[in-house]
């Protein structure tokens, strides 16, 4: 990037030395510089590589300078964009370097990168309330069941209400933040529906609107579009349809501390 900027600056400098000296009849001379004298304009012609002179009343200095200033401003804007892009690239590189290479969910607290551990869950049928399985993939049993986490609170609490989560994913499945439904001694992640005959899987979840920024092929930065209210949440990776699958990383939003 620095080499590119250097080349742009060099090209800009060379270009700035050559500009149009406009005449009032609409024509122009390509010049490197000019000097305004009493009743004439002396200029260096880049076409003939020599100094020449013309009467001042034939030269349109207003148009000449207006165009030069316009181009100078355009160069400044282009340089500012290049600088902003380079700064953004450096910041992204620093972010990526901090995230562990193992698949999972991470967040920054202070100067430390913290890990949200993957959660074990229970798939419980509506009728018998019996535990079917505690980890993905989902057992193919037609009907409704509840995907539940043990305990009323997550072990990990994120530091603010609009957390930046880093999700290093090991597949191309869908993922988002989900608000968990509290219940006695547990939390409900989703209600799973498995259609009879087809065995197609669908998940009913309280999803949160999020932004996703892809930092690498398998690394995303994910954050809610609006501050999260205090409560229980999870990053959920899931696949619906045939052979449904769901993975859960739960965390807690404690809310802002009250002033003493």
C-alpha positions as CSV (number, residue, x, y, z in Angstrom):
1,X,0.0,0.0,0.0
2,X,2.9,2.4,0.8
3,X,4.4,1.7,-2.6
4,X,1.1,2.5,-4.3
5,X,0.7,5.7,-2.4
6,X,4.3,6.7,-3.3
7,X,3.6,6.1,-6.9
8,X,0.4,8.1,-6.7
9,X,2.2,11.0,-5.1
10,X,4.9,10.8,-7.8
11,X,2.3,10.7,-10.6
12,X,0.4,13.5,-8.9
13,X,3.5,15.7,-8.6
14,X,4.4,15.1,-12.3
15,X,0.8,15.8,-13.3
16,X,0.7,19.0,-11.1
17,X,3.7,20.3,-13.0
18,X,1.7,20.1,-16.3
19,X,-1.6,21.9,-16.7
20,X,-3.6,23.9,-19.1
21,X,-3.0,27.6,-19.6
22,X,-6.3,28.7,-21.0
23,X,-6.7,31.4,-23.6
24,X,-9.9,33.5,-23.8
25,X,-10.7,32.0,-27.3
26,X,-11.2,28.5,-25.7
27,X,-7.8,27.1,-26.7
28,X,-5.0,26.3,-24.3
29,X,-1.3,25.6,-24.0
30,X,0.1,22.7,-21.9
31,X,2.5,24.4,-19.5
32,X,4.7,23.5,-16.5
33,X,4.5,26.9,-14.9
34,X,3.7,30.5,-15.7
35,X,4.5,34.0,-14.5
36,X,2.2,37.0,-14.7
37,X,4.1,40.1,-15.8
38,X,2.8,43.6,-16.3
39,X,1.0,43.2,-19.6
40,X,1.9,39.7,-20.5
41,X,2.2,36.1,-19.3
42,X,5.4,34.2,-19.5
43,X,5.0,30.4,-19.5
44,X,7.1,27.3,-20.0
45,X,5.5,25.2,-22.8
46,X,5.8,21.4,-22.3
47,X,5.0,20.9,-26.0
48,X,8.0,22.9,-27.2
49,X,10.2,22.7,-24.1
50,X,10.8,26.4,-24.1
51,X,9.7,29.7,-22.5
52,X,7.1,31.7,-24.4
53,X,5.1,34.8,-23.9
54,X,1.6,36.0,-24.7
55,X,-0.3,39.3,-24.0
56,X,-2.1,39.2,-20.7
57,X,-5.5,40.1,-22.2
58,X,-5.4,36.9,-24.3
59,X,-5.0,34.7,-21.2
60,X,-8.0,33.4,-19.1
61,X,-6.2,33.1,-15.8
62,X,-9.5,32.7,-13.9
63,X,-10.4,29.5,-15.7
64,X,-6.8,28.3,-15.5
65,X,-6.6,28.6,-11.7
66,X,-10.1,27.3,-11.2
67,X,-9.2,24.1,-13.0
68,X,-5.9,23.8,-11.1
69,X,-7.5,24.2,-7.7
70,X,-10.3,21.7,-8.6
71,X,-7.6,19.1,-9.5
72,X,-5.6,19.8,-6.3
73,X,-8.8,19.2,-4.2
74,X,-9.5,16.0,-6.0
75,X,-5.9,14.8,-5.3
76,X,-6.3,15.6,-1.6
77,X,-9.6,13.7,-1.4
78,X,-8.0,10.7,-3.2
79,X,-5.0,10.8,-0.8
80,X,-7.4,10.9,2.2
81,X,-9.3,7.9,0.9
82,X,-6.1,5.9,0.4
83,X,-5.0,6.8,3.9
84,X,-8.4,5.8,5.4
85,X,-8.3,2.5,3.5
86,X,-4.8,1.7,4.7
87,X,-5.7,2.6,8.3
88,X,-8.8,0.3,8.1
89,X,-6.7,-2.6,6.7
90,X,-4.2,-2.2,9.6
91,X,-7.0,-2.2,12.1
92,X,-8.6,-5.4,10.6
93,X,-5.2,-7.1,10.6
94,X,-4.7,-6.3,14.3
95,X,-8.2,-7.7,15.1
96,X,-7.6,-10.9,13.1
97,X,-4.3,-11.5,14.8
98,X,-5.9,-11.5,18.2
99,X,-8.6,-14.1,17.5
100,X,-7.6,-17.7,18.2
101,X,-7.4,-20.0,15.2
102,X,-9.8,-22.6,16.8
103,X,-13.5,-22.5,15.7
104,X,-15.6,-20.7,18.3
105,X,-16.9,-17.4,19.7
106,X,-14.7,-14.8,21.3
107,X,-14.9,-11.2,22.6
108,X,-12.6,-8.5,23.9
109,X,-12.7,-7.4,27.5
110,X,-10.2,-4.7,28.3
111,X,-7.0,-5.9,26.6
112,X,-7.8,-9.5,26.8
113,X,-9.5,-11.8,24.3
114,X,-12.1,-13.9,26.1
115,X,-13.6,-17.2,24.9
116,X,-17.3,-18.2,25.0
117,X,-17.3,-21.9,25.4
118,X,-19.6,-24.1,23.3
119,X,-22.7,-25.1,25.3
120,X,-24.2,-28.5,25.9
121,X,-27.9,-28.6,25.5
122,X,-30.9,-30.9,25.9
123,X,-33.5,-31.7,23.2
124,X,-36.7,-32.3,25.2
125,X,-40.0,-33.6,23.7
126,X,-43.2,-31.7,24.4
127,X,-45.2,-34.8,25.4
128,X,-42.9,-36.8,27.6
129,X,-40.4,-34.1,28.6
130,X,-37.7,-36.7,28.0
131,X,-34.1,-35.9,27.1
132,X,-33.4,-37.1,23.5
133,X,-29.8,-35.9,23.1
134,X,-27.3,-33.4,24.6
135,X,-25.3,-32.4,21.5
136,X,-25.7,-31.9,17.7
137,X,-26.7,-33.3,15.3
138,X,-30.4,-33.4,16.2
139,X,-31.9,-36.9,16.5
140,X,-34.6,-37.4,13.8
141,X,-37.7,-37.9,15.8
142,X,-40.8,-36.3,14.2
143,X,-42.7,-33.7,16.3
144,X,-41.8,-30.7,18.5
145,X,-39.0,-30.5,21.0
146,X,-37.4,-27.8,23.0
147,X,-33.6,-27.0,22.8
148,X,-32.7,-26.1,26.4
149,X,-29.6,-25.1,28.3
150,X,-29.1,-26.0,31.9
151,X,-28.9,-23.3,34.5
152,X,-30.6,-19.9,34.7
153,X,-27.5,-17.9,33.8
154,X,-24.6,-18.2,31.4
155,X,-21.1,-18.5,32.9
156,X,-19.7,-15.8,30.6
157,X,-20.9,-12.2,30.9
158,X,-20.1,-9.8,28.0
159,X,-18.8,-6.3,29.1
160,X,-21.4,-4.1,27.3
161,X,-24.9,-4.1,25.8
162,X,-23.6,-3.9,22.2
163,X,-20.9,-6.6,22.2
164,X,-18.5,-7.2,19.3
165,X,-18.4,-11.0,19.0
166,X,-15.8,-12.8,16.8
167,X,-17.1,-16.0,15.4
168,X,-14.6,-18.4,13.8
169,X,-16.8,-20.8,11.9
170,X,-15.8,-24.2,10.6
171,X,-18.7,-24.6,8.1
172,X,-20.9,-22.5,5.9
173,X,-24.0,-22.9,8.1
174,X,-26.2,-19.9,9.1
175,X,-25.5,-18.1,12.4
176,X,-26.9,-15.3,14.4
177,X,-27.5,-14.0,18.0
178,X,-30.6,-15.4,19.8
179,X,-32.3,-14.2,22.8
180,X,-32.9,-17.1,25.3
181,X,-36.3,-17.6,27.0
182,X,-35.9,-18.0,30.8
183,X,-37.4,-21.0,32.6
184,X,-37.0,-22.6,35.9
185,X,-33.5,-24.1,36.2
186,X,-32.8,-23.5,32.5
187,X,-33.1,-21.4,29.3
188,X,-34.8,-22.2,26.0
189,X,-32.7,-21.6,22.9
190,X,-35.3,-22.7,20.3
191,X,-38.3,-24.8,19.6
192,X,-37.5,-27.5,17.0
193,X,-40.1,-28.9,14.6
194,X,-39.3,-32.1,12.7
195,X,-41.9,-32.8,10.0
196,X,-43.2,-36.3,9.8
197,X,-42.4,-38.4,6.7
198,X,-39.9,-35.8,5.3
199,X,-38.0,-35.4,8.6
200,X,-37.3,-31.8,7.6
201,X,-36.0,-29.7,10.6
202,X,-37.1,-26.1,11.4
203,X,-36.1,-23.9,14.4
204,X,-38.2,-21.3,16.0
205,X,-35.9,-18.8,17.7
206,X,-36.0,-15.2,19.0
207,X,-33.3,-13.9,16.7
208,X,-31.6,-10.6,17.1
209,X,-30.9,-8.2,14.1
210,X,-27.1,-8.2,13.7
211,X,-24.4,-6.8,11.5
212,X,-21.8,-9.2,10.1
213,X,-18.3,-8.2,8.9
214,X,-16.2,-10.9,7.3
215,X,-12.6,-10.5,8.4
216,X,-11.3,-13.7,6.9
217,X,-12.8,-16.6,4.9
218,X,-13.9,-18.3,8.2
219,X,-13.9,-15.4,10.6
220,X,-16.7,-12.9,11.2
221,X,-17.2,-10.0,13.5
222,X,-20.9,-10.0,14.7
223,X,-22.6,-7.3,16.7
224,X,-26.3,-6.3,17.3
225,X,-27.8,-3.4,15.4
226,X,-29.3,-2.1,18.7
227,X,-28.1,-2.4,22.3
228,X,-29.2,-5.7,24.0
229,X,-31.4,-5.5,27.0
230,X,-30.0,-7.3,30.1
231,X,-30.6,-11.0,29.9
232,X,-29.5,-14.3,28.4
233,X,-28.3,-14.7,24.8
234,X,-26.4,-17.1,22.6
235,X,-24.6,-17.2,19.3
236,X,-26.3,-20.0,17.4
237,X,-25.0,-21.8,14.3
238,X,-27.7,-23.9,12.7
239,X,-28.7,-25.8,9.6
240,X,-32.4,-26.4,8.8
241,X,-34.0,-28.9,6.4
242,X,-32.8,-32.4,6.0
243,X,-30.5,-33.6,8.9
244,X,-30.9,-30.4,11.0
245,X,-28.1,-29.3,13.2
246,X,-27.6,-26.6,15.9
247,X,-24.6,-25.4,17.9
248,X,-24.9,-23.0,20.8
249,X,-22.5,-20.6,22.6
250,X,-24.4,-18.8,25.5
251,X,-23.5,-15.6,27.2
252,X,-25.1,-13.0,29.5
253,X,-25.7,-9.3,29.2
254,X,-25.7,-7.9,32.7
255,X,-26.5,-4.3,31.8
256,X,-24.9,-1.0,32.9
257,X,-23.8,-0.7,36.5
258,X,-25.9,1.7,38.5
259,X,-24.2,4.8,39.9
260,X,-23.6,4.8,43.7
